[in-house]
Amino acid sequence: MSGTILLVEDEPSIAEMVVSYLEKEGFSVVHAKDGEEAVRRFTQESFDLILLDLMLPKLSGMDFLRIIREKSLIPILIVSAKDGEVDKALGLGFGADDYIAKPFSMIELSARVKAALRRASYHVNVQVDDRASIVEIHELTMDMDNLTISKNGKEVKLTSKELQILKLLMTHPKKVFTKEHIYQSVWDEPYYGDENIINVHMRRLREKIEDNPSEPQYIKTLWGIGYRLGEF
């Protein structure tokens, strides 16, 4: 597998280690030392994935993430200690796809990068067999060809993971999905019981598509089981 990665990391020793390892794995890696340089490089060059530290000089990782998500759905993996900032980056409107907790192994990093690139490639080329290209559920309409979602004719801006979760539910409207099933389908990785990623993505998705996220009509929770699409 190959691809061009933007690494945004201000710690020289970590950056050197990551660049060296990923380049041996066949990737092209561009290193930005701070948030401002990262924005500039992203604007000027083409990338397939971003590895992002949150604690950056000049422009924070969260601010960088917000800027990029206004422009692109490129996969973004947070490389940081797991804390409240990571939760925000994953689920509170900032739109990161996954996180790798520091300290991390290079084998894990490479596996996460490859999985994210596979998912991105799959969903760019996705074909929905035996289904209409337009799926409508009550006020929601999903265009399967363009992978866009609208509510009452107005486009709803979703991150790539939010879109993939909603697509899974909308194309299987009567099926109940466990958190494990959702994680394995959307993240394409084994599920080890970490519910945090699913919870924050579901919460943010509900905030975007539900009239009242506290009383969701589209994404129903079956306590102790999982989620399914609501019936109208």
Sequence and secondary structure as in RCSB ss.txt:
>XXXX:A:sequence
MSGTILLVEDEPSIAEMVVSYLEKEGFSVVHAKDGEEAVRRFTQESFDLILLDLMLPKLSGMDFLRIIREKSLIP
ILIVSAKDGEVDKALGLGFGADDYIAKPFSMIELSARVKAALRRASYHVNVQVDDRASIVEIHELTMDMDNLTIS
KNGKEVKLTSKELQILKLLMTHPKKVFTKEHIYQSVWDEPYYGDENIINVHMRRLREKIEDNPSEPQYIKTLWGI
GYRLGEF
>XXXX:A:secstr
   EEEEE   HHHHHHHHHHHHHTT EEEEESSHHHHHHHHHHS  SEEEE S  SSS HHHHHHHHHTT    
EEEEE SSHHHHHHHHSSS   EEEESS  HHHHHHHHHHHHHHHHHHHS   TTS SEEEETTEEEETTTTEEE
ETTEE    HHHHHHHHHHHTSTT  B HHHHHHHHT S   S  HHHHHHHHHHHHHH SSTTS SSEEEETTT
EEEE   
